[in-house]
Amino acid sequence: MATAIPKITLSSSRDIPFSQLVLSQSNVRRVKSGLSIEELACDIERRGLLQSLNVRPVLDDTGAETGNYEVPAGGRRFRALELLVTQKKLAKTAPVPCVVREAGSAILAEDDSLAENVQRVALHPLDQFRAFRAMLEKGMSEEEIAAAFFVAPAVVRQRLRLMTVSDKLLEIYEQEGMKLEQLMAFSISDDHARQEQVWDIVSQSHNREPYVIRRMLTEKTVRASDARVRFVGLDAYIVAGGHVMRDLFEADDGGWLQDPVILDRLVMEKLHTAAEDIRAEGWKWVDTTLSFPWGHTRHFAEIKGTEVPLTEEETARLEALRAEQETIEAEYAQADEYPDEVDARLGEIERAILALEERPLAFDAADMAQAGAFVSLASDGTLQVERGFVLPEDMPAEPEETDDADGYDHAGYDGRDHDSTGHGYQEGEDGSISPHVEPEEEDGIKPLPDRLFTELTAWRTLALRDAFASNPHIALTELLHTLVRDVYWQTPGADCLEAYVREISMPVHSPDMPGSLPAHALRQRNEGWKHDLPEDEDALWRWIDGLDDASRMALLAHCLSFGVNALYERMPAYGGVSQRSVTERLKRADRLASALSLDLVEAGWQPTVENYLGRVTKARILQAVREARGDEAAGRIAHLKKPDMAREAERLLDGSGWLPEALRTAGGTEQVPVVTAALDEGMEAIAAE
């Protein structure tokens, strides 16, 4: 005969007046955490008490019940009710729902208190999201939901952002197939098909990090911090029908624009509108594009302009700004650093002073009728206008002169980032222009492609020129060395410094070079000297003769910098530059770079898919990551296809300070020159062929 299973008896529940309740010393919660008593009191006031208190009779010395009850489990609810009584929002005798444990129970009060706090499961984030969504669908606003649960509205928006995630992915997350951070990464896009496609890809890889998911979902988008976005404005893009992806879980710097076509159309429309305004000034022509290549003004003559003088109002404004600047600097002269708000104000003053001091130029109407202007987008998102250039066919006929006396502007730079047929593109037999693509190499550490080597050394040459022009002592030393060697030793071979100062053009270069820090510094320095130069030759001689020694040295270094040549050149089979000349040139460039302590990292170069990683073999990509981040990092991307590997390597190398051999500077002249070592490697390969 089966034994009957004994039935359990639950503790009775009843309403007990609040005045008969006291807080038990057996409550195990001592440390405050989570929702405050004040917030809990507000919640009880709004919705009432959702959970009963767990109480036990209070006994006197004889063991008899006193009519009062202690609360070992539910202490925070008791304190919240107590606060409401103190605030006279709840009567002292108000009945409170309680579960009453019998006096003398074998279950300790501490046992009940601990069980209530431990034997509960926190709400799953997906359940919270679904609850928020249901409340939103039933009419509550995000702010009302946030207020009801004492969280910031941003928290509610983050949870509700999961509404953009595919139901399939939500189900995978619910079944613990992915982590919350991964799920949140998918919320930056509302394209469910693309979300599921990305998950299918990353789920088969060992690298499922959220950043990988975000990168794959934003591959065909434009960052809101892009210069084009700053130029036209995000609001204008949205009004035109463009969409923006936002990441509520991570800092997204304004998000990603999903419609680059709309953005580019708006940019070009605004540029063309600006070009028409500039054409109306009286110029013969105006050339407009998103960006011009390096050296696009090289073969143009320039007409002279005169600075527009300051108005009385501008003069007064400039004096006021300088006076405020001096006052602030004097006030904080003894301080170690400026407070943030003061530092910000000084920055505003400096920018305002610079804007007033950089005067626009006025041109003669007759000259303008023969000249034109270039209109493009600057790297900081502002309009860039270069006025006063004369086309070669419009130049007055003059006797032929040598290249070193062309009289043209030697700036050769507009601070832009652009590809043309000179670099980055190649012309087909039918005259069409197509992107220049390096042939895919087999995996392995092979010599760099000639074009890539030339681009890297072009970057190094530009940075070397900037460092050279900033160090008159080294510049003079290099000049004298070259002159003495030519006069007394007559040593054959190409020089790193061509002392007669013929500007060395760099038609082959990477797209990021025109907008680089050295390029900007060289342009600013050139514009400064050009502003100070007199117009005729006799006045120029007297002006130079009257300069102080420091200014003469600085001008000498600046002029000599245009002749710095650290370029690698492909050696043709017959004629042209010789292997020995290129080798000698790069050895001397190594020496000059070491003397100047040239650092391409400080100059702003960093490896990208476009300027290096997409142009070399997988073995070189892995070598770069291994050198910068270690074997583990290289191992994480070793399985990827080359395009994905290059993109991941760009992210991993960001901020690492890694440089390819062609851009490294030896620590001293006694070390093996790194650029010529890389060149020798290429020479050996050519010889082997």
Secondary structure in CASP SS format (residue, H / E / C, confidence):
PFRMAT SS
TARGET T0000
AUTHOR 0000-0000-0000
METHOD secondary structure of the structure
MODEL  1
M C 1.00
A C 1.00
T C 1.00
A C 1.00
I C 1.00
P C 1.00
K C 1.00
I C 1.00
T C 1.00
L C 1.00
S C 1.00
S E 1.00
S E 1.00
R E 1.00
D E 1.00
I E 1.00
P E 1.00
F H 1.00
S H 1.00
Q H 1.00
L E 1.00
V E 1.00
L E 1.00
S C 1.00
Q C 1.00
S C 1.00
N C 1.00
V C 1.00
R C 1.00
R C 1.00
V C 1.00
K C 1.00
S C 1.00
G C 1.00
L C 1.00
S C 1.00
I H 1.00
E H 1.00
E H 1.00
L H 1.00
A H 1.00
C H 1.00
D H 1.00
I H 1.00
E H 1.00
R H 1.00
R H 1.00
G C 1.00
L C 1.00
L C 1.00
Q C 1.00
S C 1.00
L E 1.00
N E 1.00
V E 1.00
R E 1.00
P E 1.00
V E 1.00
L E 1.00
D C 1.00
D C 1.00
T C 1.00
G C 1.00
A C 1.00
E E 1.00
T E 1.00
G E 1.00
N E 1.00
Y E 1.00
E E 1.00
V E 1.00
P E 1.00
A E 1.00
G C 1.00
G H 1.00
R H 1.00
R H 1.00
F H 1.00
R H 1.00
A H 1.00
L H 1.00
E H 1.00
L H 1.00
L H 1.00
V H 1.00
T H 1.00
Q C 1.00
K C 1.00
K C 1.00
L C 1.00
A C 1.00
K C 1.00
T C 1.00
A C 1.00
P E 1.00
V E 1.00
P E 1.00
C E 1.00
V E 1.00
V E 1.00
R C 1.00
E C 1.00
A C 1.00
G C 1.00
S C 1.00
A C 1.00
I C 1.00
L C 1.00
A H 1.00
E H 1.00
D H 1.00
D H 1.00
S H 1.00
L H 1.00
A H 1.00
E H 1.00
N H 1.00
V H 1.00
Q C 1.00
R C 1.00
V C 1.00
A C 1.00
L C 1.00
H C 1.00
P H 1.00
L H 1.00
D H 1.00
Q H 1.00
F H 1.00
R H 1.00
A H 1.00
F H 1.00
R H 1.00
A H 1.00
M H 1.00
L H 1.00
E H 1.00
K C 1.00
G C 1.00
M C 1.00
S C 1.00
E H 1.00
E H 1.00
E H 1.00
I H 1.00
A H 1.00
A H 1.00
A H 1.00
F C 1.00
F C 1.00
V C 1.00
A C 1.00
P H 1.00
A H 1.00
V H 1.00
V H 1.00
R H 1.00
Q H 1.00
R H 1.00
L H 1.00
R H 1.00
L H 1.00
M H 1.00
T H 1.00
V C 1.00
S C 1.00
D H 1.00
K H 1.00
L H 1.00
L H 1.00
E H 1.00
I H 1.00
Y H 1.00
E H 1.00
Q C 1.00
E C 1.00
G C 1.00
M C 1.00
K C 1.00
L H 1.00
E H 1.00
Q H 1.00
L H 1.00
M H 1.00
A H 1.00
F H 1.00
S C 1.00
I C 1.00
S C 1.00
D C 1.00
D C 1.00
H H 1.00
A H 1.00
R H 1.00
Q H 1.00
E H 1.00
Q H 1.00
V H 1.00
W H 1.00
D H 1.00
I H 1.00
V H 1.00
S C 1.00
Q C 1.00
S C 1.00
H C 1.00
N C 1.00
R C 1.00
E C 1.00
P H 1.00
Y H 1.00
V H 1.00
I H 1.00
R H 1.00
R H 1.00
M H 1.00
L H 1.00
T C 1.00
E C 1.00
K C 1.00
T C 1.00
V E 1.00
R E 1.00
A C 1.00
S C 1.00
D C 1.00
A H 1.00
R H 1.00
V H 1.00
R H 1.00
F H 1.00
V H 1.00
G C 1.00
L H 1.00
D H 1.00
A H 1.00
Y H 1.00
I H 1.00
V H 1.00
A C 1.00
G C 1.00
G C 1.00
H C 1.00
V E 1.00
M E 1.00
R C 1.00
D C 1.00
L C 1.00
F C 1.00
E C 1.00
A C 1.00
D C 1.00
D C 1.00
G C 1.00
G C 1.00
W E 1.00
L E 1.00
Q C 1.00
D C 1.00
P H 1.00
V H 1.00
I H 1.00
L H 1.00
D H 1.00
R H 1.00
L H 1.00
V H 1.00
M H 1.00
E H 1.00
K H 1.00
L H 1.00
H H 1.00
T H 1.00
A H 1.00
A H 1.00
E H 1.00
D H 1.00
I H 1.00
R H 1.00
A C 1.00
E C 1.00
G C 1.00
W C 1.00
K C 1.00
W E 1.00
V E 1.00
D E 1.00
T E 1.00
T C 1.00
L C 1.00
S C 1.00
F C 1.00
P C 1.00
W C 1.00
G C 1.00
H C 1.00
T C 1.00
R C 1.00
H C 1.00
F C 1.00
A E 1.00
E E 1.00
I C 1.00
K C 1.00
G C 1.00
T E 1.00
E E 1.00
V C 1.00
P C 1.00
L C 1.00
T C 1.00
E H 1.00
E H 1.00
E H 1.00
T H 1.00
A H 1.00
R H 1.00
L H 1.00
E H 1.00
A H 1.00
L H 1.00
R H 1.00
A H 1.00
E H 1.00
Q H 1.00
E H 1.00
T H 1.00
I H 1.00
E H 1.00
A H 1.00
E H 1.00
Y C 1.00
A C 1.00
Q C 1.00
A C 1.00
D C 1.00
E C 1.00
Y C 1.00
P C 1.00
D H 1.00
E H 1.00
V H 1.00
D H 1.00
A H 1.00
R H 1.00
L H 1.00
G H 1.00
E H 1.00
I H 1.00
E H 1.00
R H 1.00
A H 1.00
I H 1.00
L H 1.00
A H 1.00
L H 1.00
E H 1.00
E C 1.00
R C 1.00
P C 1.00
L E 1.00
A E 1.00
F C 1.00
D C 1.00
A H 1.00
A H 1.00
D H 1.00
M H 1.00
A C 1.00
Q C 1.00
A C 1.00
G E 1.00
A E 1.00
F E 1.00
V E 1.00
S E 1.00
L E 1.00
A C 1.00
S C 1.00
D C 1.00
G C 1.00
T C 1.00
L E 1.00
Q E 1.00
V E 1.00
E E 1.00
R E 1.00
G E 1.00
F E 1.00
V E 1.00
L C 1.00
P H 1.00
E H 1.00
D H 1.00
M C 1.00
P C 1.00
A C 1.00
E C 1.00
P C 1.00
E C 1.00
E C 1.00
T C 1.00
D H 1.00
D H 1.00
A H 1.00
D C 1.00
G C 1.00
Y C 1.00
D C 1.00
H C 1.00
A C 1.00
G C 1.00
Y C 1.00
D C 1.00
G C 1.00
R C 1.00
D C 1.00
H C 1.00
D C 1.00
S E 1.00
T C 1.00
G C 1.00
H E 1.00
G E 1.00
Y E 1.00
Q E 1.00
E E 1.00
G C 1.00
E C 1.00
D C 1.00
G C 1.00
S C 1.00
I E 1.00
S E 1.00
P E 1.00
H C 1.00
V C 1.00
E C 1.00
P C 1.00
E C 1.00
E C 1.00
E C 1.00
D C 1.00
G C 1.00
I C 1.00
K C 1.00
P C 1.00
L C 1.00
P C 1.00
D H 1.00
R H 1.00
L H 1.00
F H 1.00
T H 1.00
E H 1.00
L H 1.00
T H 1.00
A H 1.00
W H 1.00
R H 1.00
T H 1.00
L H 1.00
A H 1.00
L H 1.00
R H 1.00
D H 1.00
A H 1.00
F H 1.00
A H 1.00
S C 1.00
N C 1.00
P H 1.00
H H 1.00
I H 1.00
A H 1.00
L H 1.00
T H 1.00
E H 1.00
L H 1.00
L H 1.00
H H 1.00
T H 1.00
L H 1.00
V H 1.00
R H 1.00
D H 1.00
V H 1.00
Y H 1.00
W H 1.00
Q C 1.00
T C 1.00
P C 1.00
G C 1.00
A C 1.00
D C 1.00
C C 1.00
L E 1.00
E C 1.00
A C 1.00
Y C 1.00
V C 1.00
R C 1.00
E C 1.00
I C 1.00
S C 1.00
M C 1.00
P C 1.00
V C 1.00
H C 1.00
S C 1.00
P C 1.00
D C 1.00
M C 1.00
P C 1.00
G C 1.00
S C 1.00
L H 1.00
P H 1.00
A H 1.00
H H 1.00
A H 1.00
L H 1.00
R H 1.00
Q H 1.00
R H 1.00
N H 1.00
E H 1.00
G H 1.00
W H 1.00
K H 1.00
H H 1.00
D H 1.00
L C 1.00
P C 1.00
E C 1.00
D C 1.00
E H 1.00
D H 1.00
A H 1.00
L H 1.00
W H 1.00
R H 1.00
W H 1.00
I H 1.00
D H 1.00
G C 1.00
L C 1.00
D C 1.00
D H 1.00
A H 1.00
S H 1.00
R H 1.00
M H 1.00
A H 1.00
L H 1.00
L H 1.00
A H 1.00
H H 1.00
C H 1.00
L H 1.00
S H 1.00
F C 1.00
G C 1.00
V E 1.00
N C 1.00
A C 1.00
L C 1.00
Y C 1.00
E C 1.00
R C 1.00
M C 1.00
P C 1.00
A C 1.00
Y C 1.00
G C 1.00
G C 1.00
V C 1.00
S C 1.00
Q H 1.00
R H 1.00
S H 1.00
V H 1.00
T H 1.00
E H 1.00
R H 1.00
L H 1.00
K H 1.00
R H 1.00
A H 1.00
D H 1.00
R H 1.00
L H 1.00
A H 1.00
S H 1.00
A H 1.00
L C 1.00
S C 1.00
L C 1.00
D C 1.00
L C 1.00
V C 1.00
E C 1.00
A C 1.00
G C 1.00
W C 1.00
Q C 1.00
P C 1.00
T C 1.00
V C 1.00
E C 1.00
N C 1.00
Y C 1.00
L H 1.00
G H 1.00
R H 1.00
V C 1.00
T C 1.00
K H 1.00
A H 1.00
R H 1.00
I H 1.00
L H 1.00
Q H 1.00
A H 1.00
V H 1.00
R H 1.00
E H 1.00
A H 1.00
R H 1.00
G C 1.00
D H 1.00
E H 1.00
A H 1.00
A H 1.00
G H 1.00
R H 1.00
I H 1.00
A C 1.00
H C 1.00
L C 1.00
K C 1.00
K H 1.00
P H 1.00
D H 1.00
M H 1.00
A H 1.00
R H 1.00
E H 1.00
A H 1.00
E H 1.00
R H 1.00
L H 1.00
L H 1.00
D C 1.00
G C 1.00
S C 1.00
G C 1.00
W C 1.00
L C 1.00
P C 1.00
E H 1.00
A H 1.00
L H 1.00
R C 1.00
T C 1.00
A C 1.00
G C 1.00
G C 1.00
T C 1.00
E C 1.00
Q C 1.00
V C 1.00
P C 1.00
V H 1.00
V H 1.00
T H 1.00
A H 1.00
A H 1.00
L H 1.00
D H 1.00
E H 1.00
G H 1.00
M H 1.00
E H 1.00
A H 1.00
I H 1.00
A H 1.00
A H 1.00
E C 1.00
END
